[in-house]
Each structure stands twice: as C-alpha cells, then as structure tokens.
Amino acid sequence: MSASFDQGIALELHKIAARRPHGDFLRPAAQLRIADHLADGPRSGTELADAIGADPDALQRFLRACAVIGLVAEVGPGRFENTELGAALRSGTVLHHVAIASSCPALRRPTEAMADAVLNGKRVIKQVLGVDRIWDYYSSHPDEDEHYAALMTVLSERTGDDLARVFDLSRFSRIVDIGGSSGVLLTRLLEAAPNLTGAVFERPAYQEAATALFAERGLSDRAEFIGGNFLDGVPGGADLYVIKHVFCDWPDEAVAKVLAHCREASEPGAVVLIIDWVLPETTEKTTKGGVAERFAGEQLHLQNFIQLLTLDGKLRTWPAFRDLLRSEGFEAGGYTPFSEGLNYIEAVRR
Ligand SMILES: C[S@@+](CC[C@H](N)C(=O)[O-])C[C@H]1O[C@@H](n2cnc3c(N)ncnc32)[C@H](O)[C@@H]1O
C-alpha cells in the first residue's frame, strides 16, 4: 500500500464520509474498483458493467450517484471518467482503504443502536458486533483492521508534521507513542528530530506494518515496535510519551490507569503529550480558523456521542483533562490547538 496521499483530497473524502447517504457510496465505489476501471480514460456505463461484471442498469444508477458526490464525472450521456477525487481512490492507495473504512461495519453498525446507548448510558458494541471491545473485533477481522489503520495513518500524517513545527522535540531523547498504530506519527517525529529514538507501543497486530514503515523510511535503527497492552503497563526509559487519539476511546478509569503507568515508567520531568480533541463546553458554532478547523469543530459534539457507542469513550473538556492529569501526578498549563481541530496538552510528571 502506498502511504503517500494528497491532504486536500483526504479532507474532502472525510467530509463526504461524514454525510449520509453520500458517505455510503464511498465503500462500494472502492470495493468495485471504479477508479481502476476508469484509469485509462472515459468509458460508457455498459463497458464498465462488462468489465466489472455488474448489472448495467444498477451500475448506471450507482455511477450517477457517484457523479453527484464527485467521485466520477459524466462526460456524455452514460459515459463516465474519474475525477481527481475518484482517481485518488484507486486500489493500492491509502485513500482506497480510507474509503472502505469510512463505512465498515465496525464504524457503522453501532449507530443502529443509538437509542439503546442513550437509554442505558453504555456501549452497544456487544449487541451489534458480538464483541466486548472494538479491538477484539478488529483482531478477528484483519481486513477491516487494515482499512482502519489506513484511516488512522491519514489522520496522523499531517499531525506529525504540524506538531514537529510547533513543539520543540530537541529537548527529548526518547519517545514512546502509546497506541501509535502502524507508526506514521512516530516516523514523522523522528524525521523531524534526528537526535531522537522512539518506539510504538501497540497491539501486536500492527507489528508487521510498523516495522515495514520504519524500514521504508530508513528509520529501523531509531524506531522499534513494542507489542503490548497499555492497560497493563507501558515501556520505561522514555522522556516523552505521546498519546494521540487514544484517551477519547476510553472512560476515565482506563485513562487514569494509563497515566499511572506512564508515571511508574518515567522519571520526574518526563512529559506526557496528549494529542486529542478538546470538547467545547457549549454547542455554539465556531467561525474561527480555516475550513479544516471549522469542520473539525462542528464534528466534536457528534463524535462525543459516537465514542460512547463502541468504546465507552468520550471527548473531554480542558478542565476534565486537567483534573485527570492532576490526580495521576501530572501538571499541565493548558491546551494548544495546532492541527485540524486537534490540540496538544503537555503534561509534566511531578
Ligand atoms: C484511535 S486509534 C489511534 C491510533 C494513533 N494513535 C493515531 O492517532 O493515529 C487507537 C489505537 O489504540 C490501540 N489500542 C487499543 N487498545 C490498546 C491497548 N489496550 N494497548 C495498546 N494499544 C491499544 C489501537 O490498536 C489503535 O491503534
């Protein structure tokens, strides 16, 4: 899978994915490999139906819906070509996986039981996916896990670059990225700070992808993968623990546990750098920031509920983060927005 992609197109894809029913068309378009079949130029719906082995009428209707969304353009009656966005979904690309991940069962099915979640205040994943934790589901559905990892890669690539621009990494010597997926954030940080070594601490399922990425980026001598469960402990020896988009997946008790492990594993003065959404205290719409920030801002209250469905997770306000950190022996002075609606919180171990 090629890890490079256009950031603007990725954002456009996220916007489509967030709309219904528009977002529902992304996964089948990628599964049917429409982009691949149009790679050599415009084709009629009938030619495409032959190539794909599809029902001609159903495909024509599907393609016209895709044209409305912007995945293809109808260049003459019943004749279609790739748009720039559609072409970006060709197979073998990270955005192909993102398109599939956007409406995979793991992310979509839990919404069927939203009312139950409201009534019971508990995650509904057991009744819709038959597992207790989403990570158990991904462990037994490696294909879906691969699509999900691609989604996280796309979300994290720019974060790494943006963080390296605003956060001084040179004062540290070793990073551990807790729940660091297949390593894209760590690679971006290590590339920006040649004096650092680092490790991704993750579920063992990501070992192969992460080590391949480290090798591809020429970082095998500075980056390693450590498999494990952050609820049981975290690796010692780091002075910077990065934890991005992880605490939003967990209830307070679990977050407190991970912070306590970071404290046990580190020396006074070590930093836990939380990179996450910070929930606004009201639903007042923001007009500040660029398109990406505004889009992200509007999503936060939706996301805050969605985190409950599969994970018992939640978004946190700044005071909620501050109090959790304090209770586990960390001090933080505030949060800094720095990348597409994301913030960092630098918490120092007392
Ligand atoms: C929302 S993803 C965030 C990934 C990455 N930090 C990013 O932002 O791209 C949460 C990650 O936590 C990992 N994870 C979940 N439970 C874990 C556990 N108990 N121990 C270690 N990693 C875990 C998942 O595999 C997943 O990659």
PDBQT file of the ligand as one rigid body, heavy atoms in Angstrom, charges set to zero:
ROOT
HETATM    1  C1  LIG A 401      -7.968   5.654  17.676  1.00  0.00    +0.000 C 
HETATM    2  S1  LIG A 401      -6.554   4.697  17.397  1.00  0.00    +0.000 S 
HETATM    3  C2  LIG A 401      -5.265   5.913  17.437  1.00  0.00    +0.000 C 
HETATM    4  C3  LIG A 401      -4.045   5.483  16.703  1.00  0.00    +0.000 C 
HETATM    5  C4  LIG A 401      -2.925   6.513  16.631  1.00  0.00    +0.000 C 
HETATM    6  N1  LIG A 401      -2.513   6.984  17.926  1.00  0.00    +0.000 N 
HETATM    7  C5  LIG A 401      -3.365   7.672  15.768  1.00  0.00    +0.000 C 
HETATM    8  O1  LIG A 401      -3.822   8.676  16.272  1.00  0.00    +0.000 OA
HETATM    9  O2  LIG A 401      -3.274   7.526  14.542  1.00  0.00    +0.000 OA
HETATM   10  C6  LIG A 401      -6.338   3.886  18.927  1.00  0.00    +0.000 C 
HETATM   11  C7  LIG A 401      -5.181   2.897  18.904  1.00  0.00    +0.000 C 
HETATM   12  O3  LIG A 401      -5.039   2.304  20.195  1.00  0.00    +0.000 OA
HETATM   13  C8  LIG A 401      -4.667   0.953  20.010  1.00  0.00    +0.000 C 
HETATM   14  N2  LIG A 401      -5.046   0.213  21.230  1.00  0.00    +0.000 N 
HETATM   15  C9  LIG A 401      -6.303  -0.021  21.663  1.00  0.00    +0.000 A 
HETATM   16  N3  LIG A 401      -6.276  -0.677  22.822  1.00  0.00    +0.000 NA
HETATM   17  C10 LIG A 401      -4.972  -0.876  23.127  1.00  0.00    +0.000 A 
HETATM   18  C11 LIG A 401      -4.313  -1.478  24.242  1.00  0.00    +0.000 A 
HETATM   19  N4  LIG A 401      -5.015  -1.996  25.245  1.00  0.00    +0.000 N 
HETATM   20  N5  LIG A 401      -2.963  -1.478  24.260  1.00  0.00    +0.000 NA
HETATM   21  C12 LIG A 401      -2.252  -0.939  23.231  1.00  0.00    +0.000 A 
HETATM   22  N6  LIG A 401      -2.828  -0.331  22.156  1.00  0.00    +0.000 NA
HETATM   23  C13 LIG A 401      -4.173  -0.314  22.111  1.00  0.00    +0.000 A 
HETATM   24  C14 LIG A 401      -5.455   0.529  18.790  1.00  0.00    +0.000 C 
HETATM   25  O4  LIG A 401      -4.921  -0.617  18.179  1.00  0.00    +0.000 OA
HETATM   26  C15 LIG A 401      -5.389   1.773  17.921  1.00  0.00    +0.000 C 
HETATM   27  O5  LIG A 401      -4.315   1.718  17.018  1.00  0.00    +0.000 OA
ENDROOT
TORSDOF 0
